[in-house]
Each structure stands twice: as C-alpha cells, then as structure tokens.
Amino acid sequence: MYINKRVYIIVAAMSLLGILSGCRGERLLMSYSSADISTTEDEHVVLAGFAARNGLSDGIHQHLYTHCLVLSDGTQKVCIISNDLMEISPSIADTIRTMISEKSGLAMDNILMHNIHTHSAPRSGGASNRPGGSNRAWRDRMFATVVDNAVAAINAKGRPFTLEAGRGETLINGNRCEKEGPVDHDVYVARFLQKGKPVVSIVNLACHPVCMGPGSYLLSSDYPGVNARYLSEAWGGEVFQLTGAAGNMDPAEGPRKVDYAEQCGRELSEALKDIEFKAVPSKGVLRLVNSCVDLPYRIDEVTPEAVRHHADSLVESAKTVFPRFADDVRGWEEEILARFEEGPVASKLRYHLHCVNVEGVIFFFSDGEPFCEYQMEARAAFPEETIFFAGYTNGQNSYLPSARAYEVRKGYEYEVDQMHVYIKAPYPLSERMPSVYREGVIKTISETIAAE
C-alpha cells in the first residue's frame, strides 16, 4: 500500500511527541522541607520515655527536626513526615494530620506521620502539656512547626528526582529482652537526588533510640541525629530516620549516656557511608495502600465483669517493675469501666497499616511498636523487593510482641501481659495476635506491589 511520504513523517513525528510526552507524564516529582522543633536553650521540659527520670531537661545535645517528603505522580500526592520525637498519641496524630489536610487540601489518608521514638524528646501528652505546664509552650510551637513545614512541602512545586537504594549492616543494635534472641542488623537507605545531588536520604533501622538513658536530661535525637550529622557531611543533602520494627531492639549495650549516642551514631555512619547504591529505574509508579487489622484480645467479648475480674487477678498475682502497678491497674479499671457507661467498647484493637510503592521501592508503615520478627518476615516473604519497614506512625498505641515472645514470656512480661494497663486498652492481646498482624502486613505489602 502506498503511503504519502509527507504524511508518514507527520505521523512519525506525532508518535514520537506522544512517546516523549508520556515519558514526561510518568516522571515522579518530589519536594522536601525540614524545620527545627527543639526547645529553646533556656526552656526546661519533661522528657519522654523513662519513668526513672524525675526532673526537667537541662540542655540540648542534638536539635530535633521535623522532616517532610512529598511525592507526586501528577494526579496524587503522598506526604511522609518523620519527627525527632518519642511518640504522639493517635488522637494528637489525627489532630496534626487534620490541620495539615485542612491547610494544604491534601487528603488526611495521604499524610503519614512517623516519629523516630527517641527517649530524649519532650513529652507531647500528659500533665506537663496542660495549660501552664512545663511543656505546653513547646508543644504549641511544635504543632505549628510540624504543620507549617508539611504544608510548605505539599504546596511547593515538585521537581523530578532520581532514586537510589542501598543496604548495609550494623552491630549497634541487639535484642533487649534476650541475649541470644532475634536481631535484625540490616539497614536500608533510600537517596532522593535532583540534578545528580542528594536532597534527602532515608535510613531505616530497627533499634530504639535510647543510647541516652534515664540518667540523661539532655534534649536529643540520640544516635539517629548523630548518624544523620555524619552522613550529611559525607553524602550532602539532609538525612533522617524511619525507625523500624524496634519493639524488642535496643542499642547493643543498652541505655547509657550521651557519649554512647555519639559512639553508636558514628559507628552506624561508618557502616553506611560507603555502601553500594543502585539506581532505581524511573517507571512513574506511586501507589498508596491504606488498610487495617483488628487484633484479638484474649477473650472474644470484653465486658465490665471481665475487666473487674482481670484487674483483681493482676493486683493479686502480677510481678512487675513498676512500684505503683497495683494503683495503675485500679486506675486502668476505672477508666475502662467508665467507657462502658459512654457506649460500646470494641472487643478488638484496630491497627492501621500503610504502604507506599515508590518506583518499585516499598515503604511500609504501622502504628505501634512491632517486634523485629515482623520486619524480617515481611522481607523474607518478598525476597525480590526492597522493603523499608517503619513503626511509630500516625500514633503510638501498643507493643506488638512476636509469636516467640508469647512462647518465651520470661523477659516479655510487660509487653505480653501488662502493657494494656498503660496504653488503656480494655484487655491484653491474644496469642493469636501475631498471626493476624503478620497476615495484615503481608497482605498490605502484596497489594502495593501488585499495583505495578
């Protein structure tokens, strides 16, 4: 069949233009912003994390920051925030995310807010944050700064980026309950580059930031901040952490003082600064999956009678490190019973899971403190994938002990039998919980990968 040469050239040119336009349309965009959320130099606050502390902060070791990375495929945006804080309750997390959503127009479900879980950050809840409390002025500033920083990143003009991923290994972490227990020494790193230079790098490690123990009253991001300081100098750009499934992971030598934070941060940076990064092909893939799992309690239906009976048994028989445990139990009992007067009390604990697929690199987020086995099992289930695993997201509400913890028990008494008293859950979680949570994790990651 005869084809006019001029028509052929026009068609070919239009096809080429369409291909090029499609390529441009598939390129993901990013924006990034960070801001200081520390106390002032002369501000003294209650630090979170250690009940053994009985005074206010007396200085600053490492400044605290809020980091916000926003990714876009042209039709949707995903906002990932990491704060140098210990924890924020689900209700406070929802308040902050709602404020960000209302000011930016981005759906709240597309805003993921993680905390690195440093035990040297100010408390964001409790009596010290009430009007007139030592932490109130700081908390108000922190709220505003986290919100404004996120809104700025969301509303900023996104720019194309390239993504690199690498994996290293560290020995700074160990199992905090069992000397020979499970440990995940893997460290995952993602680098986001623009014009060939790193803008921000994300480090993912399962290890409590508690190098600075209860004897320290310094404000600090602990070893993650020290590591970020060194890697930023080595690589350029900024560095922040997504703390992994660290429920049973501590620094190898346990909580100490500020010099141990410096040591661990330096050792981690030395283990990472020369790792091999692999370029991630640009495919235009950005996918967010939000899901939830309902974790079972030890009884199928929580009733006032069951709560009273359980409280009595705890007071009579429980062994605990908390000297006021009996009083704490009675306070828990009173609060849970009061909920029944207000309406039905759920007989399962709802957990929220989130997963973001960025060009084939998977970023999984969960609220609470999962044990490291969940992180290791997720990666083993998808051996061909690069999976970042982060707890402490969109609110902190419970440890998630592994199946092993329920079997061993000794050393895990608090996580298995007593934590519900302090997180104000109506009953302890069942031994069936690990399989339910694991299934939810695997399903959420699988759905995110399938989107490619």
Disulfide bonds with the S-S distance in Angstrom:
none
